């Protein structure tokens, strides 16, 4: 019987533990310094907003772990002795292992801003971040959020739920335009402003000032403006949580270097989830995948390998989803903020400015490359099948109705997309009826 130790009780580590238990009778120990039990990290914002309590975010009852013979240890690993296969915890305890899985997740980025370690300045990743945010946002007059990404939007919504005014500093010319194409990015700009957020584009944080009690009192921008605030949210992305490995023999870069089997350069040591960095990324995938569903797939895949069924990671086409206040976002495949020369896009936007569909295809072959959705849901299995099969644009357009999640919404946009397609490919038209919407073809 092997002793399998997992550092980290997030979605990657716990999925690995559960699937190893399904496949073997090996001894499993999960170590975490964050919480006693696994919880849904994506639900943190709803605890703050009062929609959920912490206990509601735990997918499994507390008795689940003992019943399934998964030992839980609350502790912080400070050192790994690779030669002796021993972990040393902060309070002096040592735990031996035969197989080690590193699933240590991420931490919020800091870029050396003066004042970034003051009370009232923080990111939002761990449960402890939620606890400190609860303390530092009580009875405050204003908050400043730094960084235009998904975590920043979540934090803004959290603060607004308590009627705390928010100033949002985004260094780019438009919100998240590294990922979102211009039209979708501008849509979210408008939506942020509609929620009475003080959005400052092309604005960066220079420093954070403190009051007489040593707490955050103002944010100073690169334009020299001093914005009075009592809380500063640092949401300019996250990076792998691997500092404790720097002195070890485990090879690291931004993350822990792994192959397609999640194996590190050290035998019997694996890395999964946010902290893992693929030495050779799969086509169309990123070296570091910091998304909930990929973390789950990492855990499932490494479990099979550890249990004797060596399995390479094959995640399929990229997918992600999020919510910008009231606008849901989905992306299937590879949609870039700037359209490459080899691509053409069909783009449709509803007159209300809150729904949009973008279909990207190869200019020469018309092969589907990706789909971007704002305020509209498509069926995952349909889009995934099209991308895996290398479907051509004609097939996608002809069967678009099968992808939509809301049949009552068909007439609002389907015909407009057909009209765009037919104007581009008159020799392969698809029958179209009437409809409304803003039309655009990007060449």
Order of alpha helices (4+ residues) and beta strands (2+ residues): beta-alpha-beta-alpha-alpha-beta-beta-beta-beta-beta-beta-beta-alpha-beta-alpha-beta-alpha-beta-beta-beta-beta-beta-beta-beta-beta-beta-alpha-beta-beta-beta-beta-beta-alpha-alpha-alpha-beta
